[in-house]
């Protein structure tokens, strides 16, 4: 958990990074930004850090799994250890981003590199380096009152609600590739993966957050995709399994795989099918996970958003299933029309 209440923004450098593939330029600033104005410093401080609320951490890696070869890791390490000039390393980071921005759909934008001190991460005071890219512009009007005459002008500027892309490199666990937090709110398509995979080159940190999230994702994939291919199940059965899976994680502090399988799936043939799916999924996606771990409630809350408990019937009805599956019974009329019989005690 990150708390920036008492943190300070010490240094900021800015550059303009175009798309190399589209023939756009890289514009390098000669010096750091002047943030001595308290209002500007406070606005930037909030703009940079306000979005980092998740407990989802990553670590730097490299193509050979040696994180010390990662360019961003090396530039940050130089700054953290006082071996390199902050602004010069910000230029190195900008150049690295420019070289990796080679997909035609990657937008140009303003790049900010910031240095923070007195940041609290997981109850430890640390320094951190932030890398932020602003790709979205906002039109605004400015009223000029010079010489007692009013003139109105239009211009474009940076949206100050939150950066489009960002990461926060926390000066902790250097031997594992630092703790890295990521935001990317503009693109969800494959070309957007360049920020995490090509530019930063990070991998999920081996912790309770990712183990909780990964196992819930495996369960969801099995119930919604693999289970119907091997067993005769309807949508209400699938929703019931998803609900039971989520309830298991919500009501416990510790996860035990064997206990989970028995309580959620119950049927031995389904359990064996899940075990095979789980093993294959982990191997194909290179997921390392223990069969017992502490449950992270933040990861449970995030996964709960994609665990659908809605049964959609054509375009006429949506049925929300939250509890006892036995109170909803599927059937088929003689003329082939399908129906659900629903039992209840009271209307609300």
N, C-alpha and C positions, 0 to 999 in steps of 0.2 A: 504494500500500500504506500502511495506517495503523498506526502504532505508538503506543500510549498509555502505554507503560511509565513514562515520566518526566513525563507530563502531570499537570496539577493541575485540580481542580474548584473554581472560584473563586466562582461564584454560582449559585443555583438559585431559581426562582420556581415556584409551583404554583397551578393553578386547576382547577375542576371544570366540564367542558364537556358539556352535555346535547345532546339532539337537538332542534333548533328545530322541526322538522316535527312532532315528537311532543309538543310543548308543554312540553318540559323546559327548565330554567333554565340560565343561565351564572352560575357562582359565582366571583367574583373575589377573590383574596386581597389584603389591604391592604399587605403587605410581603413581602420575600424570606424564604425559609426559613432557619432557623438551622442551619447545617451545621458548627458549631464542634466538635461531638462527632466525634472521629476515626473511631470505628466507623461512625457513620452516613455520614460523608463517603466512607469507603472502600466501603461497601456500594452507595451511589448511584453512585459513580464506575464500579464494575464493572458494575452493572446497566445504566447508560447506554451504555457503550462496548464491552462484551464482544462484541457481535454484528457490529460493523463490521470485517469481515475481507476483504471483496471489493474488487476493483479496479474495480468498476462505478461510474462517476461520471455525474452528470447536471448540467445547468446550468439556472438559472432562465430562464424565458421569460415571454411574455405573449400575449394574444390577437392583438396586432399584431406579435409577434416582438421587441418592445422590452423586454428584461429589466429595464430601469431602472424600468418601470411596475409590475413585480410587487410586491405589498404586502410579502411576506415578505422579498424582496430589500432593499427600502427600510428595513424595520425592522432587519434585520441590519447593513446598511451604517451606519446611525446608531450602532449599538452598537460596531461594529468601529472606526469613525473617531472615537469619543468624543463624538459630537454628540447622543446621546440617552441617557436613563437606562435602564439594563437592565430594571428591574422594569416601568416604564411601557411599554416596548416588548414585554415579555412579555404584558402586558395586551392590547396591540394584536394580538398574534399569537393570543391566546385568542379575542378577539372575531372575528377573521377566520375562525378554525376554526369557531366557533359559526355564523356566517353561511353557511358552506359545508356544514355538516352538515345537509342538508335532505332526504336520502333516508331513508325510514322504517326501513330496516334498519341504519342506522349506529348503533352502540352509544355510550352515554354513557361517560365515563371521566375519569380524573385526567390532567391535562396538566402536564408539567414542561418548563420551558425552562431550559437550563443553559449556562453559559459556561466554556470550557476554555482553558487556556493551555499552552504548551510541548508541544503535540501534534506528532508527527512524521508528516507526510503526504508520501509520495514523496520521502523524504530531505530534507525541508525543515521547519524548526520553524515552526509556525503556531498561531494561536488559532482557536477554532471555537465555534459556537453549536449546541447540540443541542435538538431539539424531540421530545418523547417522549409518547406517549399509552398509558396503561394501562387496558385495558377489562375484563380478567379479574380476578375476585376469587377468593380462596382461603379456605376455612373453616379455623379453627384453634381449639384449646382452650388456655386459660391457667389455670394453677394458682395461686391466690391463697393466700398463707400468712400473712396478717395476723392478729394477735391469737392466734397459735399454733393457729388453726383453718384447716383446708384447705378451700377452696372452688374449684370448677371452673366456668369461664365459657367460653362460646363467643362467637366474634367472626369478622368477615370482614376481610381485608386484601389488600394488593397482592401479587401473585406476584412474587418477586424473582429469577426465573430470567432473564427478558428482557422488554422492553416489547412490547406488541402492535403498535404502530406507532412509527416513529421516523425521524428524518433528522438528518444531521450536515452543517452548512454550514461549509465550510472557508474561512478567510480567505485565499484564493488565487485568482488569475484573476478578479478583480472585473469587469474589462472584458468578460468572456465570460459573466458571470452566476454567478460562484463555482463551486467544486467542491462538489457535493451528493451525499451517500450516502443511500440509502433502505432501510428495512426495513419490511415489512408482512406479518406472519405469521398474521393471524387470518382474513382473507378473500381469496378469489381470484375472486369473482364481480364482475359489472360495477359494483355499487354500491360495491365496495371501491376502485375506481379514483379515488374522490373525493380520497383522501389524496395521490396523486401528481399527478393531473390538475387537480382543482378547488381543493384547498387549497394545495399547493406550487406547482403549475404549472411543471413541469420538463420538459426534453427531454433525450434522451441526448447526452452529451458526444461530440464528434467526435474519437474517439481509437481506438487499436488494439484496445482491449477491445470496443467496440461494433461496429467494422468486422468483427472476427473473428466475434463472436456473430451479427451480422446476416447475414453471408454463409453461415454454417453453417445458420442457420434457413431462409434462402431455398433452399439445397440440399435440406434435409430436406423442405420443403414441396413442392418440385418432384418429388423421387423418390417420395414417398408418395402424392401426390395428382394432380399433373398428368401425370406419366409414364405411369401405367396408362391414362389416358384417351386417349392418343395412340399408344401402342406396346403390343405384346403382350409383357408381362413378368409373371413370377410373383413370389411373395413372396421367394424365395431370391435372385432377380436384384436386387430392391430392397434387400435386406439387404446384398448384395455391394457395391452402389453406395454405400450409407451407410458401410460399413466402409472402402471405399477413400477416401471423402471425409475421414473422420476420420483415417485414417492419413496422408493428405497433410498435414493441419494439425499432427499430432503430430510429424512427422519433419522439419519445415522451420521456419526462422526467419522467412522472408519469403514472402508469398503473391503469386502471379502468376496472374491470372484465366485467361489463354490456356493457360498450362502446366497449370493445374488441370483445365480442361475436356478437354484432350487426354489427360491421364493417367487421369482418373476416368471420363469418359463414352466416350471413344475414337471412337464412331460419330458421323460428321458430322451426320447427321439429328437425333440426340439432342442434340448440341451446339447446333445451330441452335434446336431447341425450347427448350432451357434458356436460351439468350440472350434469346429473346422473353419467356419467363416471368420471368426476372431483371429485365428492363427494366420490365415491367408491375408486378411486385411492388414495386420501388423507387418507382415513380411513385405507386402507390396508397397506400403506407405512408409516403411522404415520407422515404425513406432516401437520404442522401447518402453515397456510398462511392467510394473510389478502386479502380482495377483492380489496384493493387499496394500492399501495406502490410505492416508488421511484424506477425507473428502473436503474439497474447497467449495464453499457455498457460493462464491462469486461466479465460478465456472458453472455450477448448477443453475444459477439464475440466468446466465447467458444462454445456456443450452435449452432452458425451458421455453425460450421464445420460438424455437424451431421444432419443438415437440408438439405436433398438432393434435388437438383433442376434438376437432370439428369433423363431423360426418356430413358431407355435402351430398344431397340427393337431387340430382338434376339441377335445375335452377330455381326450384320451388322452396326447398327447406334446407336449413343448417341445424344440425343437432349437436349440442355440446355435451360430450360424455366425460364426466368427472369422477364417477363413482362405480357402483355395482353394475357390472356388465350384464348380469342375469336379468336386469330390469328392462333390457331392450332385446327383443327377439326377432330375428329376420324370418321372412317367409315368402312364398310365391303363390299367387292366385292361380286358379285353373286356366285363366286366359294368358298366363305368362307374366302378368304384372307383378313386380316385386314390392314388398312392403316391410315395415318394421312395426312391431307391436311394443308399445311403451307402457310400463307400469309405474304408477306414482301414488303418493298418499295425499298430497295437497298441492294446490296451485298457489303461485306467488306473483 
